[in-house]
């Protein structure tokens, strides 16, 4: 009888511990991902459900990642605008920031050195808050000439190397210039274009998340 009671007590304790472990796994806080960018992040011309943050969130959750993706995109934003609002958006205390800014600087022909300095400032401020940065690269419009294109396109890999960042070379990879993946303006991705973007960047996002986990 004593032996039976001891075994029963052991099983009850084991069951309690197992339940506690399972509860801790399911109740842990999600990893916060901040998608910080311009209209490409904001979801210009799309239903909320079809935007980058939402599609990325669904893809990560489908693959077993416990995350929340926060949309911090502002249509028309430049890197200077990013500098002005980075401290404010970092109040959400993200674990990972996907930094996608610079497209509007390129469209407006801004000095690449100014764009680079602005992005460097944003990166430093994000890191000062303890978050990991995944930098998404951009390319200059071809109508601005070869020299401008070389200078602008080089901003992103240079920053990734200097600051040792996780890096996705071109945010619009596989989507730019493909009419079937863009809205009528030929600039902003439609929901299928966003799907292609998410599929492309997903492995890089997962590598960043593994560093956090």
Phi, psi and omega per residue, in radians:
X1 nan -0.752 3.108
X2 -1.078 -0.756 3.131
X3 -1.078 -0.764 -3.138
X4 -1.076 -0.765 -3.133
X5 -1.147 -0.645 3.129
X6 -1.138 -0.769 3.113
X7 -1.104 -0.740 3.136
X8 -1.080 -0.752 3.118
X9 -1.091 -0.731 3.121
X10 -1.063 -0.741 -3.133
X11 -1.162 -0.649 3.121
X12 -1.159 -0.736 3.111
X13 -1.120 -0.777 3.129
X14 -1.063 -0.741 3.122
X15 -1.088 -0.698 3.133
X16 -1.147 -0.742 3.124
X17 -1.133 -0.741 3.129
X18 -1.076 -0.734 3.120
X19 -1.128 -0.653 3.131
X20 -1.162 -0.716 3.118
X21 -1.120 -0.781 3.133
X22 -1.075 -0.690 -3.135
X23 -1.153 -0.691 -3.121
X24 -1.134 -0.588 -3.141
X25 -1.229 -0.670 -3.067
X26 -1.476 -0.353 -3.063
X27 -1.793 0.045 3.134
X28 -1.093 2.656 -3.127
X29 -1.166 2.458 3.112
X30 -1.216 2.693 3.013
X31 -1.285 2.244 -3.139
X32 -1.589 2.151 3.062
X33 -1.949 2.168 3.085
X34 -1.811 2.040 3.061
X35 -1.612 1.839 -2.975
X36 -1.936 1.897 -3.088
X37 -2.944 -2.650 -3.061
X38 -1.885 -2.554 -3.081
X39 -1.111 -0.425 3.122
X40 -1.170 -0.522 3.045
X41 -1.541 -0.698 -3.073
X42 -1.088 -0.496 -3.139
X43 1.572 0.728 -3.130
X44 -0.931 2.222 3.073
X45 1.333 0.126 -3.080
X46 -2.032 2.745 2.925
X47 -1.205 2.610 -3.089
X48 -0.930 -0.699 -3.086
X49 -1.087 -0.409 -3.037
X50 -1.710 -0.041 -3.081
X51 -1.253 2.990 -3.085
X52 -1.056 -0.872 -3.076
X53 -1.054 -0.730 -3.100
X54 -1.216 -0.766 3.129
X55 -1.173 -0.661 3.095
X56 -1.122 -0.764 3.125
X57 -1.012 -0.825 -3.122
X58 -1.103 -0.715 -3.122
X59 -1.140 -0.735 -3.133
X60 -1.190 -0.733 3.126
X61 -1.149 -0.647 3.077
X62 -1.017 -0.611 -3.102
X63 -1.620 0.212 2.996
X64 1.604 0.192 3.123
X65 -1.565 2.329 -3.139
X66 -1.629 1.618 -3.009
X67 -2.352 2.816 2.872
X68 -2.257 2.275 -3.112
X69 -1.900 2.116 -3.074
X70 -1.781 2.188 -3.135
X71 -1.468 1.914 3.087
X72 -2.078 0.754 3.102
X73 -1.644 2.448 3.093
X74 -2.252 2.067 -3.123
X75 -1.053 2.345 3.130
X76 1.477 -0.023 -3.060
X77 -1.187 2.526 3.064
X78 -1.943 3.100 3.085
X79 -1.161 -0.552 3.071
X80 -1.132 -0.694 3.065
X81 -1.110 -0.628 3.098
X82 -1.117 -0.722 3.084
X83 -1.055 -0.720 -3.084
X84 -1.159 -0.499 -3.045
X85 -2.011 0.003 -3.060
X86 -1.079 -0.723 -3.127
X87 -1.108 -0.628 -3.136
X88 -1.204 -0.808 -3.092
X89 -1.220 -0.449 -3.139
X90 -1.287 -0.051 3.077
X91 -1.126 -0.321 3.114
X92 -1.364 -0.081 3.096
X93 0.954 1.057 3.138
X94 -1.274 2.761 3.022
X95 -1.542 -0.573 -3.114
X96 -2.389 2.355 3.060
X97 -2.043 2.113 2.975
X98 -1.557 1.917 -3.048
X99 -1.697 1.932 -3.133
X100 -2.221 1.564 3.091
X101 -2.494 2.654 3.115
X102 2.246 -0.369 -3.117
X103 -1.035 -0.754 -3.124
X104 -1.267 -0.495 3.016
X105 -1.071 -0.776 3.141
X106 -1.147 -0.753 3.136
X107 -1.063 -0.534 -3.109
X108 -1.672 0.013 3.084
X109 1.218 0.538 3.132
X110 -1.145 2.698 3.094
X111 -1.022 2.118 -3.135
X112 -0.996 -0.550 3.126
X113 -1.151 -0.642 3.101
X114 -1.163 -0.796 3.111
X115 -1.019 -0.788 -3.127
X116 -1.092 -0.769 3.141
X117 -1.136 -0.681 3.110
X118 -1.105 -0.794 3.137
X119 -1.116 -0.673 3.104
X120 -1.085 -0.692 3.103
X121 -1.109 -0.781 3.128
X122 -1.066 -0.791 -3.133
X123 -1.034 -0.807 -3.135
X124 -1.081 -0.714 -3.110
X125 -1.221 -0.625 3.083
X126 -1.137 -0.812 -3.113
X127 -1.144 -0.563 3.117
X128 -1.083 -0.406 3.107
X129 -1.581 0.017 3.063
X130 1.541 0.207 -3.119
X131 -1.651 2.647 3.034
X132 -1.449 2.513 -3.132
X133 -1.969 2.244 2.956
X134 -1.931 1.945 -3.101
X135 -1.557 2.212 3.072
X136 -1.774 2.153 -3.092
X137 -1.398 2.844 3.115
X138 -2.400 2.842 3.109
X139 -2.179 2.623 -3.116
X140 -1.301 2.610 3.029
X141 -1.077 2.452 -3.063
X142 -1.152 -0.362 -3.077
X143 -1.291 -0.122 -3.116
X144 -1.581 0.024 3.047
X145 1.676 2.814 -3.062
X146 -1.158 -0.804 -3.082
X147 -1.070 -0.782 3.121
X148 -1.110 -0.741 -3.130
X149 -1.052 -0.748 3.133
X150 -1.112 -0.777 -3.125
X151 -1.150 -0.769 -3.102
X152 -1.215 -0.842 -3.085
X153 -1.082 -0.486 -3.119
X154 -1.339 -0.235 -3.119
X155 -0.971 -0.841 -2.917
X156 -1.289 -0.855 3.066
X157 -1.112 -0.569 3.099
X158 -1.099 -0.810 3.141
X159 -1.134 -0.699 3.133
X160 -1.067 -0.685 3.136
X161 -1.257 -0.841 -3.100
X162 -1.042 -0.772 -3.056
X163 -1.715 0.038 3.116
X164 0.935 1.000 -3.078
X165 -1.716 2.686 2.859
X166 -1.154 2.435 -2.923
X167 -2.464 2.281 2.986
X168 -2.002 1.952 -2.892
X169 -1.014 -0.670 -3.072
X170 -2.524 1.936 -3.051
X171 -1.022 -0.615 -3.086
X172 -1.668 0.369 -3.139
X173 -1.002 2.237 3.133
X174 1.445 -0.054 -3.074
X175 -2.093 -0.696 -3.101
X176 -0.981 2.344 3.078
X177 1.245 0.143 3.082
X178 -1.821 1.861 -3.007
X179 -1.031 -0.599 -3.095
X180 -1.237 -0.228 -3.125
X181 -1.916 0.122 -3.114
X182 -2.240 2.795 3.042
X183 -1.211 3.105 -3.076
X184 -1.071 -0.420 -3.135
X185 -1.286 -0.198 3.118
X186 1.298 0.096 -3.075
X187 -2.011 -0.771 -3.041
X188 -1.673 2.327 3.138
X189 -1.152 2.520 2.967
X190 -1.480 -3.038 -3.053
X191 -1.121 -0.559 3.083
X192 -1.233 -0.630 3.075
X193 -1.113 -0.732 3.086
X194 -1.084 -0.670 3.105
X195 -1.049 -0.741 3.111
X196 -1.109 -0.744 3.114
X197 -1.048 -0.825 -3.127
X198 -1.078 -0.782 3.129
X199 -1.068 -0.625 -3.124
X200 -1.257 -0.750 -3.047
X201 -1.494 -0.263 -3.024
X202 -0.960 -0.814 3.127
X203 -1.044 -0.635 3.118
X204 -1.197 -0.723 3.089
X205 -1.069 -0.754 -3.135
X206 -1.094 -0.682 3.107
X207 -1.104 -0.673 3.094
X208 -1.144 -0.741 -3.130
X209 -1.119 -0.628 3.127
X210 -1.121 -0.547 3.078
X211 -1.163 -0.592 -3.135
X212 -1.359 -0.733 -3.108
X213 -1.190 nan nan
